[in-house]
């Protein structure tokens, strides 16, 4: 991925050192979540507890009232673009529902990281593929409730959803994915898939995980007051984790993919390295100034 790097040194004063440490701490949490032995691991192999904490870090960095990474980038004139895929995938299929050898997240991550896919997925050009499963085992109850999971016929055509069942009885979708390169501030608004006819973007799904699944913003009992909103919320919650039986919740898989997209950005990795060096140098400088405080 061709990406502008940090062209000039970032000057951080003492007053901003706490924000710089917060940015570094959250980014380090994310990179430690998605890597093992300095390589990116499969989303479905990532630790669920680590992903919960990573969702909270994503929220602090990008989606809170004063998102620390976005504010940091603006203060230092850093233009950060994230490469990602916009999809129309039925999000209950993003859950890891059956112990198959492969998962849709493997396909998306490979397409993102493998440089040989550049010609296959041209920037901003929709690409269509068939997503299917070997057998219906594990999907039976979900496929009986298409009224909850799938859009009606009109909406299906409007959003080009095209979900069906293969000759083996397994779920099949003619998916559309588009490689995008978007600004850091717009990345959260990029659609990751659909629940019925509702477009779900990265910010929606990542903050859902942080708020409802046990991140630092955990609040499992907070529900909408209006009856219509409550019904929609319960529908979405069921689709993310069908009958609470998913091996891995769709939200956790989405967090894993989002973390990889962020860490795949060269300037983000440079920021991590630079802030780590800054923090170490600052601590050493402070200790030299006050040797009587050392143990």
C-alpha positions in Angstrom: 0.0 0.0 0.0 1.5 3.3 -1.1 1.1 5.7 1.8 2.7 9.0 2.7 4.9 8.7 5.7 5.8 11.2 8.4 7.8 13.8 6.5 8.8 16.1 9.3 9.6 15.4 13.0 6.6 15.5 15.4 7.4 17.9 18.2 5.6 17.0 21.4 5.7 19.3 24.4 5.3 18.3 28.0 1.7 19.5 28.0 0.8 17.0 25.2 2.8 14.1 26.6 -0.2 12.5 28.3 -2.2 12.5 25.0 0.8 11.1 23.2 1.0 8.3 25.7 -2.7 7.5 25.4 -2.4 7.3 21.6 0.6 4.9 22.0 -1.0 2.8 24.6 -4.2 2.2 22.6 -2.3 1.6 19.4 0.0 -0.9 21.1 -3.0 -2.7 22.5 -4.3 -3.1 19.0 -1.1 -4.3 17.4 -0.5 -6.8 20.2 -4.1 -8.1 19.6 -3.6 -8.8 15.9 0.0 -10.1 15.8 1.9 -13.0 17.2 5.7 -13.4 16.6 5.6 -10.3 14.5 3.0 -11.6 12.0 -0.7 -10.9 11.6 -2.8 -13.8 12.7 -6.2 -15.0 11.5 -9.2 -13.0 12.9 -10.8 -16.2 14.2 -7.6 -17.1 16.0 -7.4 -13.8 18.0 -8.1 -13.8 21.7 -11.7 -12.7 22.4 -10.8 -10.9 25.5 -8.0 -9.0 23.7 -10.5 -8.0 21.0 -12.9 -6.6 23.6 -10.2 -4.3 24.9 -9.2 -3.4 21.4 -12.7 -2.3 20.6 -12.5 0.0 23.5 -9.2 1.4 22.3 -10.7 1.9 18.8 -13.5 3.9 20.4 -11.1 6.1 22.4 -8.8 6.6 19.4 -11.5 7.4 16.8 -15.1 7.6 18.0 -15.3 9.3 21.4 -16.2 12.9 21.9 -12.6 13.9 21.7 -10.9 11.0 19.8 -7.3 11.0 20.8 -5.8 9.7 17.5 -7.8 12.0 15.3 -7.0 15.0 17.5 -3.3 14.0 17.6 -3.3 13.7 13.8 -4.9 17.1 13.3 -2.6 18.8 15.7 0.5 17.6 13.9 -0.9 17.9 10.3 -0.8 14.1 9.7 -2.9 13.0 6.7 -3.8 9.4 7.4 -5.7 7.2 5.0 -6.9 3.7 5.7 -7.3 1.0 3.1 -10.4 -1.2 3.7 -13.2 -3.1 2.0 -16.8 -1.9 1.7 -19.1 -4.9 1.5 -22.7 -6.0 1.4 -22.1 -9.2 3.3 -25.0 -10.5 5.5 -23.4 -9.8 8.9 -24.7 -13.0 10.5 -22.3 -14.7 8.1 -19.4 -12.7 9.5 -20.0 -14.6 12.7 -18.0 -17.8 13.0 -21.0 -20.1 13.2 -19.6 -23.5 12.2 -16.1 -25.0 12.6 -15.1 -24.8 8.9 -11.5 -24.7 7.7 -12.0 -21.2 6.2 -13.9 -18.1 7.2 -15.0 -15.0 5.2 -12.6 -12.9 7.3 -9.7 -14.9 5.9 -10.8 -14.0 2.5 -11.1 -10.3 3.3 -7.8 -10.1 5.2 -5.9 -11.9 2.4 -7.4 -9.6 -0.2 -6.3 -6.6 1.9 -2.7 -7.8 2.7 -1.7 -9.7 -0.4 -0.1 -7.2 -2.9 -0.9 -9.5 -5.8 -4.6 -8.7 -5.3 -4.2 -5.1 -6.4 -5.2 -5.9 -10.0 -8.1 -8.0 -8.9 -9.6 -5.3 -6.6 -9.1 -2.0 -8.3 -9.6 1.0 -6.0 -13.3 2.0 -5.9 -14.4 -0.6 -8.4 -17.0 -3.1 -7.1 -16.0 -6.8 -7.4 -18.5 -9.6 -7.1 -17.8 -13.0 -5.7 -19.9 -16.0 -4.6 -19.7 -16.8 -0.8 -21.0 -20.2 0.1 -20.6 -23.0 2.6 -20.0 -26.7 2.2 -23.1 -27.8 4.1 -26.1 -26.5 6.0 -25.1 -28.0 9.4 -25.1 -25.1 12.0 -27.3 -22.8 9.9 -30.6 -24.6 10.0 -32.4 -22.4 12.6 -31.0 -19.2 11.2 -32.2 -20.0 7.7 -35.7 -20.7 9.1 -35.8 -17.1 10.3 -35.1 -15.2 7.1 -37.6 -12.6 8.3 -35.1 -11.6 11.0 -31.9 -11.9 9.0 -32.7 -11.0 5.4 -34.2 -7.9 3.6 -37.5 -8.2 1.9 -37.5 -8.8 -1.9 -37.7 -5.1 -2.8 -34.9 -4.1 -0.4 -32.9 -7.2 -1.6 -32.9 -5.8 -5.2 -32.2 -2.2 -4.1 -29.1 -3.1 -2.1 -28.0 -5.9 -4.4 -28.0 -8.4 -1.5 -28.8 -11.6 -3.4 -28.8 -14.1 -0.6 -30.0 -17.7 -1.1 -29.5 -21.3 -0.4 -27.2 -23.7 -2.3 -28.1 -27.2 -3.6 -26.7 -28.6 -0.3 -29.0 -26.4 1.8 -26.1 -24.1 2.9 -26.3 -20.3 2.9 -25.0 -18.6 -0.2 -24.6 -14.9 -1.1 -23.5 -13.2 -4.2 -21.4 -10.6 -2.4 -20.1 -7.2 -3.6 -16.8 -5.9 -2.1 -15.1 -2.6 -3.0 -11.6 -1.6 -2.0 -11.6 1.9 -0.6 -9.0 4.3 0.6 -10.6 6.7 3.0 -9.4 9.4 5.5 -9.1 8.4 9.1 -12.1 10.5 10.0 -14.3 8.8 7.3 -13.1 5.2 7.9 -15.6 4.6 10.7 -18.4 5.5 8.3 -17.5 2.9 5.8 -20.0 0.1 5.5 -18.9 -3.4 6.6 -22.1 -5.2 5.7 -25.9 -5.4 6.1 -28.3 -6.6 8.7 -31.6 -7.0 6.8 -31.8 -3.7 4.9 -29.8 -1.7 7.4 -26.3 -0.7 6.4 -23.9 -1.2 9.3 -20.6 0.8 9.3 -17.4 0.1 11.2 -18.2 2.7 13.9 -21.6 1.1 14.6 -20.2 -2.4 15.0 -17.0 -1.5 16.9 -18.9 0.7 19.4 -21.5 -2.0 19.8 -18.8 -4.4 20.9 -17.3 -1.9 23.3 -20.6 -1.0 24.8 -22.5 -4.3 24.8 -20.1 -7.2 24.8 -17.8 -6.2 27.7 -15.3 -3.6 26.7 -14.4 -0.8 29.1 -17.7 0.9 28.1 -19.7 -2.3 29.0 -23.4 -1.6 29.7 -25.3 -4.8 28.8 -28.6 -3.5 30.3 -28.8 -0.2 28.5 -31.6 -0.6 25.9 -33.5 1.9 23.8 -36.7 3.4 25.4 -38.9 3.4 22.3 -40.6 0.2 21.5 -39.7 0.3 17.8 -36.1 1.0 18.6 -36.0 -1.8 21.2 -37.4 -4.3 18.7 -34.8 -3.2 16.1 -32.0 -3.5 18.7 -33.0 -7.0 19.7 -33.2 -8.0 16.1 -29.7 -6.7 15.4 -28.3 -8.3 18.6 -29.7 -11.7 17.5 -28.3 -11.4 14.0 -24.8 -10.6 15.3 -24.7 -13.7 17.4 -27.4 -16.1 16.3 -29.1 -17.7 19.4 -26.0 -16.8 21.4 -24.3 -19.9 19.8 -21.7 -18.4 17.6 -18.2 -19.7 18.1 -17.1 -16.1 17.5 -19.5 -13.1 17.5 -19.7 -11.1 14.3 -18.7 -8.0 16.3 -15.5 -9.6 17.4 -14.6 -10.6 13.9 -15.3 -7.1 12.7 -13.1 -5.7 15.4 -10.3 -8.0 14.3 -10.7 -6.9 10.6 -10.7 -3.3 11.6 -7.6 -3.6 13.8 -5.8 -5.2 10.9 -6.9 -2.4 8.5 -5.5 0.2 11.0 -2.2 -1.6 11.6 -1.8 -2.2 7.9 -1.4 1.5 7.4 2.4 2.4 7.3 2.0 5.9 8.9 0.2 4.3 11.9 3.1 1.9 12.4 5.4 4.9 12.2 3.4 6.7 14.9 3.6 3.7 17.2 7.4 3.5 16.8 7.9 7.2 17.2 5.7 7.5 20.3 7.4 4.6 21.9 10.8 6.2 21.4 9.4 9.5 22.7 8.0 8.0 25.8 11.3 6.2 26.7 13.4 9.3 25.9 11.1 11.5 28.0 11.3 9.2 31.0 15.1 9.0 30.8 15.3 12.8 30.6 13.0 13.3 33.6 15.1 10.8 35.6 18.3 12.7 34.8 16.7 15.9 35.8 15.7 14.4 39.2 18.2 11.7 40.1 17.2 11.9 43.7 13.8 10.4 42.8 15.2 7.2 41.3 15.0 4.0 43.3 
